[in-house]
Amino acid sequence: MGALLGTVGYQYVYKRFLADAWVGGGYAFGTPAETYYHHGFELWHWFNMVNTNLAMSFSIRMGICF
């Protein structure tokens, strides 16, 4: 299973504190797993609908810059 994702995000740095968030979506191809999760992206299976060609991904990270 693979996917081509477009991603948009925002990064905030205050002194040494770092906050980073992004979300992505795009086209998925291949044979899906039963869980619809594929090492970094998830297939659409929300609101009683399943689409094996729509992939989604997101992340929120916080840390310290050094």
PQR file with spaces between the fields and no chain letter, atoms N, CA, C, O and H, PARSE charges and radii, in Angstrom:
ATOM       1  N    MET     1       0.851   -1.182    0.000 -0.4000 1.5000
ATOM       2  CA   MET     1       0.000    0.000    0.000 -0.0000 2.0000
ATOM       3  C    MET     1       0.884    1.229    0.000  0.5500 1.7000
ATOM       4  O    MET     1       1.886    1.265    0.715 -0.5500 1.4000
ATOM       5  N    GLY     2       0.546    2.214   -0.768 -0.4000 1.5000
ATOM       6  CA   GLY     2       1.284    3.472   -0.813 -0.0000 2.0000
ATOM       7  C    GLY     2       0.322    4.632   -0.973  0.5500 1.7000
ATOM       8  O    GLY     2      -0.867    4.437   -1.224 -0.5500 1.4000
ATOM       9  H    GLY     2      -0.267    2.184   -1.350  0.4000 1.0000
ATOM      10  N    ALA     3       0.846    5.850   -0.825 -0.4000 1.5000
ATOM      11  CA   ALA     3       0.000    7.037   -0.949 -0.0000 2.0000
ATOM      12  C    ALA     3       0.830    8.230   -1.411  0.5500 1.7000
ATOM      13  O    ALA     3       2.016    8.330   -1.097 -0.5500 1.4000
ATOM      14  H    ALA     3       1.812    6.009   -0.621  0.4000 1.0000
ATOM      15  N    LEU     4       0.205    9.120   -2.149 -0.4000 1.5000
ATOM      16  CA   LEU     4       0.779   10.411   -2.522 -0.0000 2.0000
ATOM      17  C    LEU     4       0.002   11.463   -1.750  0.5500 1.7000
ATOM      18  O    LEU     4      -1.188   11.667   -1.989 -0.5500 1.4000
ATOM      19  H    LEU     4      -0.759    9.038   -2.404  0.4000 1.0000
ATOM      20  N    LEU     5       0.688   12.138   -0.811 -0.4000 1.5000
ATOM      21  CA   LEU     5       0.011   13.063    0.089 -0.0000 2.0000
ATOM      22  C    LEU     5       0.488   14.496   -0.104  0.5500 1.7000
ATOM      23  O    LEU     5       1.683   14.745   -0.265 -0.5500 1.4000
ATOM      24  H    LEU     5       1.654   11.972   -0.617  0.4000 1.0000
ATOM      25  N    GLY     6      -0.442   15.424   -0.086 -0.4000 1.5000
ATOM      26  CA   GLY     6      -0.135   16.845    0.023 -0.0000 2.0000
ATOM      27  C    GLY     6      -0.245   17.232    1.486  0.5500 1.7000
ATOM      28  O    GLY     6      -1.173   16.805    2.173 -0.5500 1.4000
ATOM      29  H    GLY     6      -1.412   15.222    0.046  0.4000 1.0000
ATOM      30  N    THR     7       0.694   18.037    1.970 -0.4000 1.5000
ATOM      31  CA   THR     7       0.749   18.339    3.399 -0.0000 2.0000
ATOM      32  C    THR     7       0.822   19.843    3.631  0.5500 1.7000
ATOM      33  O    THR     7       1.477   20.566    2.881 -0.5500 1.4000
ATOM      34  H    THR     7       1.447   18.384    1.412  0.4000 1.0000
ATOM      35  N    VAL     8       0.137   20.309    4.686 -0.4000 1.5000
ATOM      36  CA   VAL     8       0.204   21.701    5.114 -0.0000 2.0000
ATOM      37  C    VAL     8       0.358   21.701    6.635  0.5500 1.7000
ATOM      38  O    VAL     8      -0.219   20.862    7.327 -0.5500 1.4000
ATOM      39  H    VAL     8      -0.396   19.722    5.295  0.4000 1.0000
ATOM      40  N    GLY     9       1.146   22.658    7.149 -0.4000 1.5000
ATOM      41  CA   GLY     9       1.365   22.666    8.586 -0.0000 2.0000
ATOM      42  C    GLY     9       1.820   24.020    9.099  0.5500 1.7000
ATOM      43  O    GLY     9       1.948   24.987    8.348 -0.5500 1.4000
ATOM      44  H    GLY     9       1.614   23.340    6.587  0.4000 1.0000
ATOM      45  N    TYR    10       2.062   24.058   10.410 -0.4000 1.5000
ATOM      46  CA   TYR    10       2.478   25.284   11.087 -0.0000 2.0000
ATOM      47  C    TYR    10       3.485   24.926   12.171  0.5500 1.7000
ATOM      48  O    TYR    10       3.326   23.932   12.880 -0.5500 1.4000
ATOM      49  H    TYR    10       1.958   23.273   11.020  0.4000 1.0000
ATOM      50  N    GLN    11       4.515   25.744   12.290 -0.4000 1.5000
ATOM      51  CA   GLN    11       5.524   25.545   13.324 -0.0000 2.0000
ATOM      52  C    GLN    11       5.658   26.824   14.135  0.5500 1.7000
ATOM      53  O    GLN    11       5.723   27.917   13.573 -0.5500 1.4000
ATOM      54  H    GLN    11       4.644   26.551   11.715  0.4000 1.0000
ATOM      55  N    TYR    12       5.698   26.687   15.469 -0.4000 1.5000
ATOM      56  CA   TYR    12       5.801   27.818   16.372 -0.0000 2.0000
ATOM      57  C    TYR    12       7.000   27.593   17.285  0.5500 1.7000
ATOM      58  O    TYR    12       7.135   26.535   17.901 -0.5500 1.4000
ATOM      59  H    TYR    12       5.644   25.799   15.926  0.4000 1.0000
ATOM      60  N    VAL    13       7.870   28.602   17.366 -0.4000 1.5000
ATOM      61  CA   VAL    13       9.037   28.528   18.243 -0.0000 2.0000
ATOM      62  C    VAL    13       9.025   29.737   19.168  0.5500 1.7000
ATOM      63  O    VAL    13       8.940   30.876   18.709 -0.5500 1.4000
ATOM      64  H    VAL    13       7.761   29.460   16.865  0.4000 1.0000
ATOM      65  N    TYR    14       9.111   29.487   20.480 -0.4000 1.5000
ATOM      66  CA   TYR    14       9.213   30.537   21.482 -0.0000 2.0000
ATOM      67  C    TYR    14      10.410   30.217   22.358  0.5500 1.7000
ATOM      68  O    TYR    14      10.397   29.263   23.136 -0.5500 1.4000
ATOM      69  H    TYR    14       9.180   28.561   20.853  0.4000 1.0000
ATOM      70  N    LYS    15      11.451   31.037   22.217 -0.4000 1.5000
ATOM      71  CA   LYS    15      12.729   30.803   22.894 -0.0000 2.0000
ATOM      72  C    LYS    15      13.225   29.406   22.538  0.5500 1.7000
ATOM      73  O    LYS    15      13.702   29.206   21.420 -0.5500 1.4000
ATOM      74  H    LYS    15      11.462   31.812   21.585  0.4000 1.0000
ATOM      75  N    ARG    16      13.133   28.438   23.439 -0.4000 1.5000
ATOM      76  CA   ARG    16      13.595   27.078   23.141 -0.0000 2.0000
ATOM      77  C    ARG    16      12.444   26.086   22.984  0.5500 1.7000
ATOM      78  O    ARG    16      12.686   24.915   22.689 -0.5500 1.4000
ATOM      79  H    ARG    16      12.745   28.601   24.347  0.4000 1.0000
ATOM      80  N    PHE    17      11.208   26.523   23.174 -0.4000 1.5000
ATOM      81  CA   PHE    17      10.044   25.654   23.044 -0.0000 2.0000
ATOM      82  C    PHE    17       9.599   25.580   21.580  0.5500 1.7000
ATOM      83  O    PHE    17       9.551   26.602   20.896 -0.5500 1.4000
ATOM      84  H    PHE    17      11.012   27.474   23.414  0.4000 1.0000
ATOM      85  N    LEU    18       9.282   24.398   21.107 -0.4000 1.5000
ATOM      86  CA   LEU    18       8.875   24.166   19.725 -0.0000 2.0000
ATOM      87  C    LEU    18       7.546   23.423   19.691  0.5500 1.7000
ATOM      88  O    LEU    18       7.380   22.416   20.379 -0.5500 1.4000
ATOM      89  H    LEU    18       9.322   23.568   21.663  0.4000 1.0000
ATOM      90  N    ALA    19       6.605   23.909   18.900 -0.4000 1.5000
ATOM      91  CA   ALA    19       5.341   23.217   18.643 -0.0000 2.0000
ATOM      92  C    ALA    19       5.163   23.130   17.129  0.5500 1.7000
ATOM      93  O    ALA    19       5.348   24.117   16.417 -0.5500 1.4000
ATOM      94  H    ALA    19       6.740   24.727   18.341  0.4000 1.0000
ATOM      95  N    ASP    20       4.810   21.960   16.653 -0.4000 1.5000
ATOM      96  CA   ASP    20       4.712   21.703   15.219 -0.0000 2.0000
ATOM      97  C    ASP    20       3.462   20.867   14.963  0.5500 1.7000
ATOM      98  O    ASP    20       3.248   19.856   15.632 -0.5500 1.4000
ATOM      99  H    ASP    20       4.660   21.159   17.232  0.4000 1.0000
ATOM     100  N    ALA    21       2.630   21.279   13.996 -0.4000 1.5000
ATOM     101  CA   ALA    21       1.430   20.526   13.644 -0.0000 2.0000
ATOM     102  C    ALA    21       1.268   20.529   12.132  0.5500 1.7000
ATOM     103  O    ALA    21       1.542   21.534   11.477 -0.5500 1.4000
ATOM     104  H    ALA    21       2.804   22.100   13.453  0.4000 1.0000
ATOM     105  N    TRP    22       0.828   19.413   11.580 -0.4000 1.5000
ATOM     106  CA   TRP    22       0.573   19.341   10.143 -0.0000 2.0000
ATOM     107  C    TRP    22      -0.515   18.311    9.859  0.5500 1.7000
ATOM     108  O    TRP    22      -0.767   17.414   10.664 -0.5500 1.4000
ATOM     109  H    TRP    22       0.606   18.596   12.112  0.4000 1.0000
ATOM     110  N    VAL    23      -1.149   18.456    8.708 -0.4000 1.5000
ATOM     111  CA   VAL    23      -2.178   17.538    8.244 -0.0000 2.0000
ATOM     112  C    VAL    23      -1.994   17.342    6.741  0.5500 1.7000
ATOM     113  O    VAL    23      -1.618   18.268    6.023 -0.5500 1.4000
ATOM     114  H    VAL    23      -0.944   19.185    8.055  0.4000 1.0000
ATOM     115  N    GLY    24      -2.261   16.141    6.284 -0.4000 1.5000
ATOM     116  CA   GLY    24      -2.095   15.845    4.862 -0.0000 2.0000
ATOM     117  C    GLY    24      -3.186   14.914    4.363  0.5500 1.7000
ATOM     118  O    GLY    24      -3.818   14.200    5.142 -0.5500 1.4000
ATOM     119  H    GLY    24      -2.567   15.388    6.867  0.4000 1.0000
ATOM     120  N    GLY    25      -3.393   14.932    3.082 -0.4000 1.5000
ATOM     121  CA   GLY    25      -4.371   14.055    2.449 -0.0000 2.0000
ATOM     122  C    GLY    25      -4.008   13.842    1.002  0.5500 1.7000
ATOM     123  O    GLY    25      -3.296   14.650    0.405 -0.5500 1.4000
ATOM     124  H    GLY    25      -2.880   15.513    2.450  0.4000 1.0000
ATOM     125  N    GLY    26      -4.496   12.758    0.437 -0.4000 1.5000
ATOM     126  CA   GLY    26      -4.201   12.495   -0.959 -0.0000 2.0000
ATOM     127  C    GLY    26      -4.706   11.144   -1.427  0.5500 1.7000
ATOM     128  O    GLY    26      -5.615   10.560   -0.837 -0.5500 1.4000
ATOM     129  H    GLY    26      -5.074   12.102    0.922  0.4000 1.0000
ATOM     130  N    TYR    27      -4.095   10.660   -2.505 -0.4000 1.5000
ATOM     131  CA   TYR    27      -4.515    9.444   -3.186 -0.0000 2.0000
ATOM     132  C    TYR    27      -3.745    8.239   -2.662  0.5500 1.7000
ATOM     133  O    TYR    27      -2.524    8.303   -2.517 -0.5500 1.4000
ATOM     134  H    TYR    27      -3.357   11.135   -2.984  0.4000 1.0000
ATOM     135  N    ALA    28      -4.441    7.143   -2.378 -0.4000 1.5000
ATOM     136  CA   ALA    28      -3.827    5.896   -1.929 -0.0000 2.0000
ATOM     137  C    ALA    28      -4.009    4.827   -3.003  0.5500 1.7000
ATOM     138  O    ALA    28      -5.004    4.821   -3.729 -0.5500 1.4000
ATOM     139  H    ALA    28      -5.433    7.091   -2.496  0.4000 1.0000
ATOM     140  N    PHE    29      -3.033    3.924   -3.093 -0.4000 1.5000
ATOM     141  CA   PHE    29      -3.109    2.838   -4.075 -0.0000 2.0000
ATOM     142  C    PHE    29      -2.507    1.576   -3.470  0.5500 1.7000
ATOM     143  O    PHE    29      -1.657    1.652   -2.582 -0.5500 1.4000
ATOM     144  H    PHE    29      -2.225    3.929   -2.504  0.4000 1.0000
ATOM     145  N    GLY    30      -2.944    0.423   -3.947 -0.4000 1.5000
ATOM     146  CA   GLY    30      -2.462   -0.856   -3.442 -0.0000 2.0000
ATOM     147  C    GLY    30      -3.578   -1.628   -2.756  0.5500 1.7000
ATOM     148  O    GLY    30      -4.752   -1.280   -2.877 -0.5500 1.4000
ATOM     149  H    GLY    30      -3.634    0.361   -4.668  0.4000 1.0000
ATOM     150  N    THR    31      -3.205   -2.674   -2.039 -0.4000 1.5000
ATOM     151  CA   THR    31      -4.157   -3.523   -1.323 -0.0000 2.0000
ATOM     152  C    THR    31      -4.221   -3.098    0.138  0.5500 1.7000
ATOM     153  O    THR    31      -3.215   -3.203    0.839 -0.5500 1.4000
ATOM     154  H    THR    31      -2.251   -2.957   -1.940  0.4000 1.0000
ATOM     155  N    PRO    32      -5.370   -2.622    0.624 -0.5600 1.5000
ATOM     156  CA   PRO    32      -5.457   -2.136    2.005  0.2800 2.0000
ATOM     157  C    PRO    32      -5.429   -3.270    3.028  0.5500 1.7000
ATOM     158  O    PRO    32      -5.808   -4.403    2.729 -0.5500 1.4000
ATOM     159  N    ALA    33      -4.971   -2.946    4.242 -0.4000 1.5000
ATOM     160  CA   ALA    33      -5.003   -3.883    5.367 -0.0000 2.0000
ATOM     161  C    ALA    33      -6.377   -3.822    6.025  0.5500 1.7000
ATOM     162  O    ALA    33      -7.164   -2.914    5.755 -0.5500 1.4000
ATOM     163  H    ALA    33      -4.662   -2.026    4.484  0.4000 1.0000
ATOM     164  N    GLU    34      -6.659   -4.787    6.885 -0.4000 1.5000
ATOM     165  CA   GLU    34      -7.949   -4.821    7.571 -0.0000 2.0000
ATOM     166  C    GLU    34      -8.135   -3.640    8.520  0.5500 1.7000
ATOM     167  O    GLU    34      -9.269   -3.244    8.790 -0.5500 1.4000
ATOM     168  H    GLU    34      -6.021   -5.525    7.105  0.4000 1.0000
ATOM     169  N    THR    35      -7.046   -3.074    9.028 -0.4000 1.5000
ATOM     170  CA   THR    35      -7.122   -1.946    9.963 -0.0000 2.0000
ATOM     171  C    THR    35      -7.208   -0.596    9.265  0.5500 1.7000
ATOM     172  O    THR    35      -7.505    0.404    9.918 -0.5500 1.4000
ATOM     173  H    THR    35      -6.125   -3.396    8.808  0.4000 1.0000
ATOM     174  N    TYR    36      -6.963   -0.534    7.975 -0.4000 1.5000
ATOM     175  CA   TYR    36      -6.933    0.698    7.173 -0.0000 2.0000
ATOM     176  C    TYR    36      -5.786    1.626    7.554  0.5500 1.7000
ATOM     177  O    TYR    36      -5.774    2.784    7.134 -0.5500 1.4000
ATOM     178  H    TYR    36      -6.722   -1.347    7.444  0.4000 1.0000
ATOM     179  N    TYR    37      -4.808    1.141    8.349 -0.4000 1.5000
ATOM     180  CA   TYR    37      -3.664    1.958    8.743 -0.0000 2.0000
ATOM     181  C    TYR    37      -2.412    1.398    8.092  0.5500 1.7000
ATOM     182  O    TYR    37      -2.193    0.187    8.098 -0.5500 1.4000
ATOM     183  H    TYR    37      -4.818    0.201    8.690  0.4000 1.0000
ATOM     184  N    HIS    38      -1.580    2.284    7.524 -0.4000 1.5000
ATOM     185  CA   HIS    38      -0.416    1.846    6.752 -0.0000 2.0000
ATOM     186  C    HIS    38       0.823    2.666    7.076  0.5500 1.7000
ATOM     187  O    HIS    38       1.230    3.482    6.249 -0.5500 1.4000
ATOM     188  H    HIS    38      -1.757    3.268    7.519  0.4000 1.0000
ATOM     189  N    HIS    39       1.438    2.491    8.228 -0.4000 1.5000
ATOM     190  CA   HIS    39       2.738    3.090    8.571 -0.0000 2.0000
ATOM     191  C    HIS    39       2.864    4.549    8.164  0.5500 1.7000
ATOM     192  O    HIS    39       3.728    4.883    7.353 -0.5500 1.4000
ATOM     193  H    HIS    39       1.108    1.828    8.899  0.4000 1.0000
ATOM     194  N    GLY    40       2.043    5.408    8.693 -0.4000 1.5000
ATOM     195  CA   GLY    40       2.168    6.831    8.438 -0.0000 2.0000
ATOM     196  C    GLY    40       0.947    7.471    7.812  0.5500 1.7000
ATOM     197  O    GLY    40       0.838    8.697    7.808 -0.5500 1.4000
ATOM     198  H    GLY    40       1.341    5.136    9.351  0.4000 1.0000
ATOM     199  N    PHE    41       0.034    6.692    7.290 -0.4000 1.5000
ATOM     200  CA   PHE    41      -1.216    7.259    6.792 -0.0000 2.0000
ATOM     201  C    PHE    41      -2.349    6.271    7.050  0.5500 1.7000
ATOM     202  O    PHE    41      -2.128    5.079    7.261 -0.5500 1.4000
ATOM     203  H    PHE    41       0.122    5.695    7.294  0.4000 1.0000
ATOM     204  N    GLU    42      -3.553    6.798    7.027 -0.4000 1.5000
ATOM     205  CA   GLU    42      -4.742    5.999    7.304 -0.0000 2.0000
ATOM     206  C    GLU    42      -5.740    6.201    6.174  0.5500 1.7000
ATOM     207  O    GLU    42      -5.881    7.310    5.659 -0.5500 1.4000
ATOM     208  H    GLU    42      -3.733    7.766    6.855  0.4000 1.0000
ATOM     209  N    LEU    43      -6.433    5.135    5.787 -0.4000 1.5000
ATOM     210  CA   LEU    43      -7.455    5.252    4.750 -0.0000 2.0000
ATOM     211  C    LEU    43      -8.761    5.756    5.354  0.5500 1.7000
ATOM     212  O    LEU    43      -9.034    5.547    6.535 -0.5500 1.4000
ATOM     213  H    LEU    43      -6.318    4.234    6.206  0.4000 1.0000
ATOM     214  N    TRP    44      -9.557    6.420    4.530 -0.4000 1.5000
ATOM     215  CA   TRP    44     -10.820    6.991    4.979 -0.0000 2.0000
ATOM     216  C    TRP    44     -11.794    5.875    5.344  0.5500 1.7000
ATOM     217  O    TRP    44     -12.171    5.069    4.493 -0.5500 1.4000
ATOM     218  H    TRP    44      -9.335    6.590    3.570  0.4000 1.0000
ATOM     219  N    HIS    45     -12.196    5.833    6.607 -0.4000 1.5000
ATOM     220  CA   HIS    45     -13.256    4.917    7.054 -0.0000 2.0000
ATOM     221  C    HIS    45     -14.054    5.574    8.186  0.5500 1.7000
ATOM     222  O    HIS    45     -14.208    5.007    9.268 -0.5500 1.4000
ATOM     223  H    HIS    45     -11.890    6.488    7.298  0.4000 1.0000
ATOM     224  N    TRP    46     -14.547    6.760    7.915 -0.4000 1.5000
ATOM     225  CA   TRP    46     -15.291    7.547    8.895 -0.0000 2.0000
ATOM     226  C    TRP    46     -16.722    7.746    8.425  0.5500 1.7000
ATOM     227  O    TRP    46     -17.008    7.651    7.232 -0.5500 1.4000
ATOM     228  H    TRP    46     -14.421    7.221    7.037  0.4000 1.0000
ATOM     229  N    PHE    47     -17.632    8.025    9.374 -0.4000 1.5000
ATOM     230  CA   PHE    47     -19.042    8.336    9.084 -0.0000 2.0000
ATOM     231  C    PHE    47     -19.725    7.215    8.288  0.5500 1.7000
ATOM     232  O    PHE    47     -20.496    7.489    7.368 -0.5500 1.4000
ATOM     233  H    PHE    47     -17.400    8.102   10.344  0.4000 1.0000
ATOM     234  N    ASN    48     -19.441    5.958    8.640 -0.4000 1.5000
ATOM     235  CA   ASN    48     -20.023    4.776    7.984 -0.0000 2.0000
ATOM     236  C    ASN    48     -19.712    4.708    6.493  0.5500 1.7000
ATOM     237  O    ASN    48     -20.486    4.138    5.724 -0.5500 1.4000
ATOM     238  H    ASN    48     -18.814    5.736    9.387  0.4000 1.0000
ATOM     239  N    MET    49     -18.574    5.290    6.074 -0.4000 1.5000
ATOM     240  CA   MET    49     -18.134    5.232    4.685 -0.0000 2.0000
ATOM     241  C    MET    49     -16.697    4.726    4.646  0.5500 1.7000
ATOM     242  O    MET    49     -15.891    5.064    5.512 -0.5500 1.4000
ATOM     243  H    MET    49     -17.945    5.753    6.699  0.4000 1.0000
ATOM     244  N    VAL    50     -16.377    3.913    3.639 -0.4000 1.5000
ATOM     245  CA   VAL    50     -15.012    3.422    3.442 -0.0000 2.0000
ATOM     246  C    VAL    50     -14.578    3.802    2.036  0.5500 1.7000
ATOM     247  O    VAL    50     -15.263    3.497    1.059 -0.5500 1.4000
ATOM     248  H    VAL    50     -17.032    3.638    2.935  0.4000 1.0000
ATOM     249  N    ASN    51     -13.432    4.470    1.943 -0.4000 1.5000
ATOM     250  CA   ASN    51     -12.853    4.810    0.642 -0.0000 2.0000
ATOM     251  C    ASN    51     -11.383    4.395    0.670  0.5500 1.7000
ATOM     252  O    ASN    51     -10.579    5.003    1.376 -0.5500 1.4000
ATOM     253  H    ASN    51     -12.875    4.717    2.736  0.4000 1.0000
ATOM     254  N    THR    52     -11.034    3.367   -0.091 -0.4000 1.5000
ATOM     255  CA   THR    52      -9.662    2.855   -0.081 -0.0000 2.0000
ATOM     256  C    THR    52      -8.727    3.655   -0.985  0.5500 1.7000
ATOM     257  O    THR    52      -7.563    3.285   -1.139 -0.5500 1.4000
ATOM     258  H    THR    52     -11.688    2.873   -0.664  0.4000 1.0000
ATOM     259  N    ASN    53      -9.205    4.732   -1.578 -0.4000 1.5000
ATOM     260  CA   ASN    53      -8.347    5.582   -2.412 -0.0000 2.0000
ATOM     261  C    ASN    53      -8.090    6.945   -1.796  0.5500 1.7000
ATOM     262  O    ASN    53      -7.441    7.781   -2.425 -0.5500 1.4000
ATOM     263  H    ASN    53     -10.150    5.033   -1.452  0.4000 1.0000
ATOM     264  N    LEU    54      -8.576    7.199   -0.589 -0.4000 1.5000
ATOM     265  CA   LEU    54      -8.364    8.477    0.086 -0.0000 2.0000
ATOM     266  C    LEU    54      -7.540    8.242    1.348  0.5500 1.7000
ATOM     267  O    LEU    54      -7.983    7.547    2.264 -0.5500 1.4000
ATOM     268  H    LEU    54      -9.104    6.520   -0.079  0.4000 1.0000
ATOM     269  N    ALA    55      -6.336    8.825    1.396 -0.4000 1.5000
ATOM     270  CA   ALA    55      -5.438    8.659    2.534 -0.0000 2.0000
ATOM     271  C    ALA    55      -5.350    9.960    3.324  0.5500 1.7000
ATOM     272  O    ALA    55      -5.448   11.049    2.758 -0.5500 1.4000
ATOM     273  H    ALA    55      -5.977    9.389    0.652  0.4000 1.0000
ATOM     274  N    MET    56      -5.163    9.833    4.652 -0.4000 1.5000
ATOM     275  CA   MET    56      -5.042   10.992    5.536 -0.0000 2.0000
ATOM     276  C    MET    56      -3.867   10.768    6.481  0.5500 1.7000
ATOM     277  O    MET    56      -3.525    9.633    6.811 -0.5500 1.4000
ATOM     278  H    MET    56      -5.083    8.948    5.111  0.4000 1.0000
ATOM     279  N    SER    57      -3.262   11.863    6.907 -0.4000 1.5000
ATOM     280  CA   SER    57      -2.161   11.788    7.861 -0.0000 2.0000
ATOM     281  C    SER    57      -2.108   13.094    8.644  0.5500 1.7000
ATOM     282  O    SER    57      -2.445   14.152    8.112 -0.5500 1.4000
ATOM     283  H    SER    57      -3.540   12.786    6.639  0.4000 1.0000
ATOM     284  N    PHE    58      -1.681   13.022    9.922 -0.4000 1.5000
ATOM     285  CA   PHE    58      -1.527   14.240   10.712 -0.0000 2.0000
ATOM     286  C    PHE    58      -0.531   13.987   11.834  0.5500 1.7000
ATOM     287  O    PHE    58      -0.231   12.844   12.178 -0.5500 1.4000
ATOM     288  H    PHE    58      -1.408   12.162   10.353  0.4000 1.0000
ATOM     289  N    SER    59      -0.021   15.090   12.400 -0.4000 1.5000
ATOM     290  CA   SER    59       0.926   14.979   13.504 -0.0000 2.0000
ATOM     291  C    SER    59       0.913   16.262   14.332  0.5500 1.7000
ATOM     292  O    SER    59       0.699   17.354   13.805 -0.5500 1.4000
ATOM     293  H    SER    59      -0.265   16.019   12.121  0.4000 1.0000
ATOM     294  N    ILE    60       1.143   16.111   15.625 -0.4000 1.5000
ATOM     295  CA   ILE    60       1.356   17.227   16.539 -0.0000 2.0000
ATOM     296  C    ILE    60       2.584   16.878   17.358  0.5500 1.7000
ATOM     297  O    ILE    60       2.632   15.830   18.002 -0.5500 1.4000
ATOM     298  H    ILE    60       1.317   15.224   16.053  0.4000 1.0000
ATOM     299  N    ARG    61       3.583   17.762   17.335 -0.4000 1.5000
ATOM     300  CA   ARG    61       4.813   17.516   18.075 -0.0000 2.0000
ATOM     301  C    ARG    61       5.164   18.726   18.916  0.5500 1.7000
ATOM     302  O    ARG    61       4.942   19.865   18.506 -0.5500 1.4000
ATOM     303  H    ARG    61       3.544   18.614   16.812  0.4000 1.0000
ATOM     304  N    MET    62       5.715   18.472   20.099 -0.4000 1.5000
ATOM     305  CA   MET    62       6.217   19.528   20.958 -0.0000 2.0000
ATOM     306  C    MET    62       7.592   19.113   21.449  0.5500 1.7000
ATOM     307  O    MET    62       7.848   17.932   21.682 -0.5500 1.4000
ATOM     308  H    MET    62       5.895   17.547   20.432  0.4000 1.0000
ATOM     309  N    GLY    63       8.474   20.088   21.605 -0.4000 1.5000
ATOM     310  CA   GLY    63       9.810   19.751   22.057 -0.0000 2.0000
ATOM     311  C    GLY    63      10.620   20.976   22.460  0.5500 1.7000
ATOM     312  O    GLY    63      10.097   22.078   22.628 -0.5500 1.4000
ATOM     313  H    GLY    63       8.266   21.047   21.416  0.4000 1.0000
ATOM     314  N    ILE    64      11.918   20.735   22.606 -0.4000 1.5000
ATOM     315  CA   ILE    64      12.862   21.786   23.005 -0.0000 2.0000
ATOM     316  C    ILE    64      13.933   21.882   21.922  0.5500 1.7000
ATOM     317  O    ILE    64      14.505   20.875   21.506 -0.5500 1.4000
ATOM     318  H    ILE    64      12.343   19.840   22.470  0.4000 1.0000
ATOM     319  N    CYS    65      14.190   23.094   21.478 -0.4000 1.5000
ATOM     320  CA   CYS    65      15.239   23.344   20.488 -0.0000 2.0000
ATOM     321  C    CYS    65      16.596   23.439   21.180  0.5500 1.7000
ATOM     322  O    CYS    65      16.722   24.068   22.231 -0.5500 1.4000
ATOM     323  H    CYS    65      13.724   23.912   21.816  0.4000 1.0000
ATOM     324  N    PHE    66      17.595   22.820   20.594 -0.4000 1.5000
ATOM     325  CA   PHE    66      18.962   22.968   21.115 -0.0000 2.0000
ATOM     326  C    PHE    66      19.962   22.837   20.024  0.5500 1.7000
ATOM     327  O    PHE    66      21.164   22.934   20.273 -0.5500 1.4000
ATOM     328  H    PHE    66      17.493   22.309   19.740  0.4000 1.0000
